[in-house]
């Protein structure tokens, strides 16, 4: 069984493929694996969106449901995620079409994390996300 460079040394394979593509040698390029890696990069960008949304939603839930524990750390985390999400969406504007589903996916995980981090029962929190994206991203929005 022959092992390809792709399987043996991904870094070397990637550099070789970049050289071939820049030289226009498409007939020598590993097109199937290149396409797979490009698709994987797109999935990574979507996962990054969901991960950032999860952190934002988690902290918004904690802010809303634990008002006595509000502090600078939560406020700064919310602000940071808003900035990072804005930057990520500016870098990947086509992800905006994914926001509705990404919010659902992120909220599902945020609920688990909120229960774990707050010690409150999951039933304390709304079953569906109580925030719309624009609201969650607004610098003036702080749920009461």
Secondary structure, DSSP 8 states (H G I E B T S, - for coil): ----HHHH-HHHHHHHHHHHHHTT-TTTS-HHHHHHHHHHHHHHHHHHHHHHHHHHHHHHHHHHH-GGG--HHHHHHHHHHHHHHHHHHHH-GGGGGGHHHHHHHHHHHHHHHHHHHH---GGGS-SS-SS-HHHHH-TT----
